[in-house]
C-alpha cells in the first residue's frame, strides 16, 4: 500500500511539475526571443539555466498541487473508501504522501545550498553576451582595521576593478594605502595585481622620512569575503546559496553589523519550504471519505486557491523580509509557526473525522 500510494502521488508531482516548467520556460523565452545568441550551444545552456531557475518556483507549488489532485483522484475512484474499509487509517494513508513531499522539500533545500541558485544570473549573462548585468558598483567594505573600496565587482567571474584599501591603526589614523586596477578572488583571498602600496609615516616631522611608495606583485586582502558574500550583504535583491548566506552571517556577526537580510534569506530557504507538507496535512483532514459526501469539483477549487494563497503569502513575506521592510521573525517564523500548530491540530484529529 505504501509504495502504491507513494508512486501514484509522485507521478502526479512529475506531471504537474513538467507542465509548470514548460509553461514558465515558454513565457520566459518569449521575453528574450530577440536577444537569444546565435550559437546553438549558448541557446541550450540558456534553456538549461532557465529550467533550473524556474524550478525554484515550480517545485514547491507542484508538490502541493499534486497532493490535491492525488486525493481527489483517490476519492473519485473510491480507492480512498476501499483503503479505509480494509482497515487503513486516514493518517496511515497520508504517511506516504508526507514522506515523499518531505523528501522532495529536503532535496529542494539541498539544491539551494549549491550554485543552482545562480542559474538566473548565468542565463542573463548569456543573454547579455558577456556584459554581466549583475555587477556591484561603488562598494565600501570594512574588514578589521581596513576600509576597502571596490569600483566594480563581477560575482560570476570573481573579479573586481579599481580597488583601494585604507588601513588604519588602533587610533583610527591612516597607516597605509594600497590601490590596484584589478583583483581576483583566489584561494579564499582577494588578490590585488600590481598593487601600489603607500605607507604614511607615524610622525609628520619636517625633514624626516616621508611617504614611502612601493609596488607589490600581489597584495592579499579580505580573507573569506567571497564575491557572492559581498553581493549578498550589499545588494538589495541578491541571489545567494545557503552556504554563502551562512558565511555572510558569520562575517556580519563578527563585525557586529546588521544581519536582518541574511536571516530572512536563511529562513526563506531552510524553513519556509516546509509550509508544503504542513498544508498537505490540513488538506488531508478535509478530504471526504466518500465522493458523495462533498462536491469534489468545488472542494478541489477551494484547495487550489488556498494553496496558491499560502504559497503567495510566504513568497511575499520572504521578499519583504529580505528587503528589510519588516523583521523576518515577524513575517516568516510567526506565520510558519501558526501554520505548524494548525497542521498538528488537524493531524491529531484526522482519524476521528467522518
ABEGO torsion letter per residue (X at the ends): XAAAAAAAAAAAAAAAAAAAAAAAAAAAAAAAAAABBABAAAAAAAAAAAAAAAAAAAAAAAAAAAAAAAAAAAAAAGAAAAAAAAGBBAAAAAAAAAAAAAAAAAAAAAAAABAAAAAAAAAAAAAAGGAGABBBBGBBBBBEABBBBBABBBAAAGBBBGBBBBBBBAAGBBABBBBBABBBBBGGBBBBBGBBBBBBBABBBBGBBBBBBBBBABBBBGBGBBAAAAAAAABABBBBBAAAAAAAAAAAAAAGBBAAAAAAAAAAAAAAAAAAAAAAAAAAAABBABAAABBAAAAAAAAAAAAAAAAAAAAAAAAAAAAGABBAAAAAAAAAAAAAAAAAAAAAAAAABX
